[in-house]
């Protein structure tokens, strides 16, 4: 697995939605790649932080920011 492949699978990895083979490929890559390990940790922190925002705070985001976030999550879940 290379770094680009990991980026494509990161949300499924964090959701525990990968096949056992793909999960092993990701964990093997992470064991050898400090950059991707950092990326996954940052992605996990971002998802955890955004997931704890109260709905009213999310609703208060400017429309462009909210649409950008939603588009980014949609791209990762396709």
OpenMM code with the backbone's topology and positions (N, CA, C; nanometers):
from openmm import Vec3, app, unit

residues = "UNK UNK UNK UNK UNK UNK UNK UNK UNK UNK UNK UNK UNK UNK UNK UNK UNK UNK UNK UNK UNK UNK UNK UNK UNK UNK UNK UNK UNK UNK UNK UNK UNK UNK UNK UNK UNK UNK UNK UNK UNK UNK UNK UNK UNK UNK UNK UNK UNK UNK UNK UNK UNK UNK UNK UNK UNK UNK UNK UNK UNK UNK UNK UNK UNK UNK UNK UNK UNK UNK UNK UNK UNK UNK UNK UNK UNK UNK".split()
positions = [
    Vec3(0.0851, -0.1174, 0.0000),
    Vec3(0.0000, 0.0000, 0.0000),
    Vec3(0.0889, 0.1226, 0.0000),
    Vec3(0.0449, 0.2246, -0.0739),
    Vec3(0.1173, 0.3509, -0.0711),
    Vec3(0.0339, 0.4565, 0.0021),
    Vec3(0.0895, 0.5733, 0.0184),
    Vec3(0.0239, 0.6789, 0.0960),
    Vec3(-0.1086, 0.7238, 0.0337),
    Vec3(-0.1132, 0.7326, -0.0990),
    Vec3(-0.2375, 0.7728, -0.1656),
    Vec3(-0.3493, 0.6731, -0.1388),
    Vec3(-0.3173, 0.5448, -0.1403),
    Vec3(-0.4184, 0.4419, -0.1118),
    Vec3(-0.4682, 0.4540, 0.0323),
    Vec3(-0.3774, 0.4808, 0.1243),
    Vec3(-0.4182, 0.4963, 0.2638),
    Vec3(-0.5148, 0.6137, 0.2791),
    Vec3(-0.4856, 0.7252, 0.2145),
    Vec3(-0.5725, 0.8427, 0.2235),
    Vec3(-0.7134, 0.8076, 0.1766),
    Vec3(-0.7252, 0.7250, 0.0736),
    Vec3(-0.8560, 0.6851, 0.0219),
    Vec3(-0.9321, 0.5968, 0.1210),
    Vec3(-0.8605, 0.5263, 0.2067),
    Vec3(-0.9230, 0.4303, 0.2977),
    Vec3(-0.9342, 0.4790, 0.4422),
    Vec3(-0.8841, 0.5980, 0.4714),
    Vec3(-0.8724, 0.6397, 0.6111),
    Vec3(-1.0071, 0.6452, 0.6835),
    Vec3(-1.1113, 0.6957, 0.6208),
    Vec3(-1.2396, 0.7031, 0.6924),
    Vec3(-1.2954, 0.5643, 0.7194),
    Vec3(-1.2849, 0.4749, 0.6218),
    Vec3(-1.3319, 0.3378, 0.6436),
    Vec3(-1.2481, 0.2699, 0.7518),
    Vec3(-1.1188, 0.2984, 0.7540),
    Vec3(-1.0309, 0.2426, 0.8573),
    Vec3(-1.0741, 0.2896, 0.9961),
    Vec3(-1.0954, 0.4189, 1.0093),
    Vec3(-1.1354, 0.4734, 1.1397),
    Vec3(-1.2745, 0.4278, 1.1806),
    Vec3(-1.3600, 0.3991, 1.0832),
    Vec3(-1.4952, 0.3501, 1.1117),
    Vec3(-1.4981, 0.2000, 1.1381),
    Vec3(-1.3848, 0.1318, 1.1201),
    Vec3(-1.3803, -0.0127, 1.1374),
    Vec3(-1.4554, -0.0858, 1.0271),
    Vec3(-1.4603, -0.0260, 0.9080),
    Vec3(-1.5412, -0.0797, 0.7994),
    Vec3(-1.4587, -0.1462, 0.6886),
    Vec3(-1.3308, -0.1667, 0.7116),
    Vec3(-1.2475, -0.2311, 0.6098),
    Vec3(-1.2545, -0.3827, 0.6215),
    Vec3(-1.2286, -0.4483, 0.5109),
    Vec3(-1.2136, -0.5932, 0.5144),
    Vec3(-1.0901, -0.6246, 0.5986),
    Vec3(-1.0826, -0.7453, 0.6535),
    Vec3(-0.9625, -0.7802, 0.7316),
    Vec3(-0.8340, -0.7624, 0.6510),
    Vec3(-0.8374, -0.7945, 0.5221),
    Vec3(-0.7178, -0.7800, 0.4387),
    Vec3(-0.6779, -0.6331, 0.4237),
    Vec3(-0.7751, -0.5466, 0.3952),
    Vec3(-0.7435, -0.4050, 0.3809),
    Vec3(-0.6998, -0.3436, 0.5135),
    Vec3(-0.7613, -0.3850, 0.6228),
    Vec3(-0.7184, -0.3337, 0.7530),
    Vec3(-0.5737, -0.3725, 0.7819),
    Vec3(-0.5372, -0.4943, 0.7476),
    Vec3(-0.3986, -0.5384, 0.7668),
    Vec3(-0.3036, -0.4568, 0.6795),
    Vec3(-0.3436, -0.4295, 0.5563),
    Vec3(-0.2605, -0.3493, 0.4672),
    Vec3(-0.2396, -0.2088, 0.5236),
    Vec3(-0.3462, -0.1502, 0.5789),
    Vec3(-0.3349, -0.0173, 0.6382),
    Vec3(-0.2434, -0.0214, 0.7593),
    Vec3(-0.2656, -0.1153, 0.8492),
    Vec3(-0.1826, -0.1209, 0.9697),
    Vec3(-0.0366, -0.1503, 0.9355),
    Vec3(-0.0131, -0.2335, 0.8344),
    Vec3(0.1250, -0.2600, 0.7914),
    Vec3(0.1892, -0.1313, 0.7383),
    Vec3(0.1136, -0.0557, 0.6602),
    Vec3(0.1662, 0.0696, 0.6070),
    Vec3(0.1948, 0.1681, 0.7203),
    Vec3(0.1019, 0.1789, 0.8131),
    Vec3(0.1209, 0.2721, 0.9253),
    Vec3(0.2432, 0.2360, 1.0086),
    Vec3(0.2738, 0.1076, 1.0185),
    Vec3(0.3912, 0.0645, 1.0951),
    Vec3(0.5211, 0.1124, 1.0313),
    Vec3(0.5162, 0.1451, 0.9010),
    Vec3(0.6372, 0.1843, 0.8303),
    Vec3(0.6388, 0.3307, 0.7858),
    Vec3(0.5284, 0.4027, 0.8047),
    Vec3(0.5197, 0.5375, 0.7485),
    Vec3(0.4790, 0.6387, 0.8553),
    Vec3(0.5761, 0.7150, 0.9028),
    Vec3(0.5489, 0.8151, 1.0052),
    Vec3(0.4535, 0.9233, 0.9557),
    Vec3(0.4640, 0.9616, 0.8285),
    Vec3(0.3772, 1.0648, 0.7734),
    Vec3(0.2309, 1.0233, 0.7759),
    Vec3(0.2024, 0.9011, 0.7357),
    Vec3(0.0639, 0.8531, 0.7373),
    Vec3(0.0140, 0.8304, 0.8797),
    Vec3(0.1033, 0.7883, 0.9680),
    Vec3(0.0642, 0.7724, 1.1081),
    Vec3(0.0206, 0.9072, 1.1650),
    Vec3(0.0937, 1.0113, 1.1334),
    Vec3(0.0574, 1.1464, 1.1768),
    Vec3(-0.0745, 1.1894, 1.1132),
    Vec3(-0.0897, 1.1630, 0.9835),
    Vec3(-0.2130, 1.1984, 0.9116),
    Vec3(-0.3350, 1.1317, 0.9753),
    Vec3(-0.3257, 1.0018, 1.0023),
    Vec3(-0.4384, 0.9289, 1.0622),
    Vec3(-0.4697, 0.9843, 1.2005),
    Vec3(-0.3680, 1.0140, 1.2791),
    Vec3(-0.3904, 1.0705, 1.4128),
    Vec3(-0.4591, 1.2067, 1.4032),
    Vec3(-0.4151, 1.2904, 1.3104),
    Vec3(-0.4783, 1.4219, 1.2924),
    Vec3(-0.6210, 1.4086, 1.2423),
    Vec3(-0.6432, 1.3162, 1.1504),
    Vec3(-0.7781, 1.2939, 1.0974),
    Vec3(-0.8709, 1.2461, 1.2086),
    Vec3(-0.8210, 1.1526, 1.2900),
    Vec3(-0.9000, 1.1008, 1.4028),
    Vec3(-0.9356, 1.2136, 1.5005),
    Vec3(-0.8398, 1.2988, 1.5314),
    Vec3(-0.8642, 1.4111, 1.6220),
    Vec3(-0.9684, 1.5058, 1.5641),
    Vec3(-0.9589, 1.5348, 1.4355),
    Vec3(-1.0553, 1.6242, 1.3701),
    Vec3(-1.1952, 1.5658, 1.3744),
    Vec3(-1.2095, 1.4398, 1.3380),
    Vec3(-1.3400, 1.3740, 1.3383),
    Vec3(-1.3970, 1.3709, 1.4796),
    Vec3(-1.3140, 1.3355, 1.5774),
    Vec3(-1.3602, 1.3313, 1.7169),
    Vec3(-1.4042, 1.4688, 1.7647),
    Vec3(-1.3274, 1.5706, 1.7315),
    Vec3(-1.3603, 1.7070, 1.7752),
    Vec3(-1.4892, 1.7564, 1.7106),
    Vec3(-1.5024, 1.7366, 1.5815),
    Vec3(-1.6239, 1.7815, 1.5123),
    Vec3(-1.7460, 1.7028, 1.5573),
    Vec3(-1.7256, 1.5772, 1.5889),
    Vec3(-1.8367, 1.4936, 1.6336),
    Vec3(-1.8928, 1.5341, 1.7687),
    Vec3(-1.8152, 1.6080, 1.8466),
    Vec3(-1.8612, 1.6521, 1.9784),
    Vec3(-1.9250, 1.7898, 1.9770),
    Vec3(-1.9241, 1.8544, 1.8620),
    Vec3(-1.9862, 1.9874, 1.8548),
    Vec3(-2.1369, 1.9748, 1.8684),
    Vec3(-2.1961, 2.0588, 1.9511),
    Vec3(-2.3417, 2.0596, 1.9600),
    Vec3(-2.4017, 2.1013, 1.8258),
    Vec3(-2.5181, 2.0491, 1.7928),
    Vec3(-2.5829, 2.0757, 1.6644),
    Vec3(-2.5992, 2.2252, 1.6398),
    Vec3(-2.6282, 2.3013, 1.7454),
    Vec3(-2.6487, 2.4454, 1.7256),
    Vec3(-2.5193, 2.5160, 1.6850),
    Vec3(-2.4044, 2.4656, 1.7297),
    Vec3(-2.2784, 2.5251, 1.6869),
    Vec3(-2.2495, 2.4937, 1.5404),
    Vec3(-2.2833, 2.3718, 1.4997),
    Vec3(-2.2659, 2.3362, 1.3596),
    Vec3(-2.3588, 2.4211, 1.2738),
    Vec3(-2.4791, 2.4423, 1.3215),
    Vec3(-2.5755, 2.5239, 1.2474),
    Vec3(-2.5270, 2.6681, 1.2358),
    Vec3(-2.4471, 2.7152, 1.3311),
    Vec3(-2.3964, 2.8528, 1.3292),
    Vec3(-2.2752, 2.8721, 1.2377),
    Vec3(-2.2216, 2.7623, 1.1834),
    Vec3(-2.1091, 2.7766, 1.0909),
    Vec3(-2.1552, 2.8532, 0.9672),
    Vec3(-2.0678, 2.9349, 0.9115),
    Vec3(-2.1044, 2.9999, 0.7857),
    Vec3(-2.1401, 2.8943, 0.6810),
    Vec3(-2.2349, 2.9264, 0.5953),
    Vec3(-2.2837, 2.8309, 0.4946),
    Vec3(-2.1691, 2.7709, 0.4125),
    Vec3(-2.0747, 2.8529, 0.3701),
    Vec3(-1.9638, 2.8032, 0.2883),
    Vec3(-1.8787, 2.7025, 0.3661),
    Vec3(-1.8525, 2.7301, 0.4924),
    Vec3(-1.7728, 2.6379, 0.5745),
    Vec3(-1.8470, 2.5067, 0.5946),
    Vec3(-1.9761, 2.5147, 0.6247),
    Vec3(-2.0561, 2.3936, 0.6459),
    Vec3(-2.0595, 2.3100, 0.5181),
    Vec3(-2.0809, 2.3736, 0.4035),
    Vec3(-2.0857, 2.3014, 0.2761),
    Vec3(-1.9506, 2.2392, 0.2423),
    Vec3(-1.8428, 2.3088, 0.2733),
    Vec3(-1.7089, 2.2540, 0.2479),
    Vec3(-1.6836, 2.1304, 0.3329),
    Vec3(-1.7206, 2.1361, 0.4605),
    Vec3(-1.7043, 2.0196, 0.5474),
    Vec3(-1.7890, 1.9024, 0.4998),
    Vec3(-1.9145, 1.9287, 0.4679),
    Vec3(-2.0017, 1.8216, 0.4210),
    Vec3(-1.9493, 1.7603, 0.2915),
    Vec3(-1.9008, 1.8427, 0.2004),
    Vec3(-1.8468, 1.7921, 0.0744),
    Vec3(-1.7238, 1.7042, 0.0998),
    Vec3(-1.6392, 1.7462, 0.1926),
    Vec3(-1.5190, 1.6674, 0.2239),
    Vec3(-1.5567, 1.5309, 0.2811),
    Vec3(-1.6540, 1.5273, 0.3716),
    Vec3(-1.6959, 1.3998, 0.4292),
    Vec3(-1.7650, 1.3131, 0.3250),
    Vec3(-1.8432, 1.3722, 0.2363),
    Vec3(-1.9084, 1.2957, 0.1307),
    Vec3(-1.8042, 1.2309, 0.0391),
    Vec3(-1.7022, 1.3064, 0.0018),
    Vec3(-1.5971, 1.2520, -0.0851),
    Vec3(-1.5277, 1.1335, -0.0191),
    Vec3(-1.5063, 1.1415, 0.1100),
    Vec3(-1.4357, 1.0340, 0.1803),
    Vec3(-1.5226, 0.9106, 0.1996),
    Vec3(-1.6539, 0.9267, 0.1958),
    Vec3(-1.7425, 0.8119, 0.2187),
    Vec3(-1.7951, 0.7515, 0.0895),
    Vec3(-1.7465, 0.8008, -0.0249),
    Vec3(-1.7920, 0.7448, -0.1528),
    Vec3(-1.7108, 0.6243, -0.1877),
] * unit.nanometer
topology = app.Topology()
chain = topology.addChain("A")
for resn in residues:
    res = topology.addResidue(resn, chain)
    for name in ("N", "CA", "C"):
        topology.addAtom(name, app.Element.getBySymbol(name[0]), res)
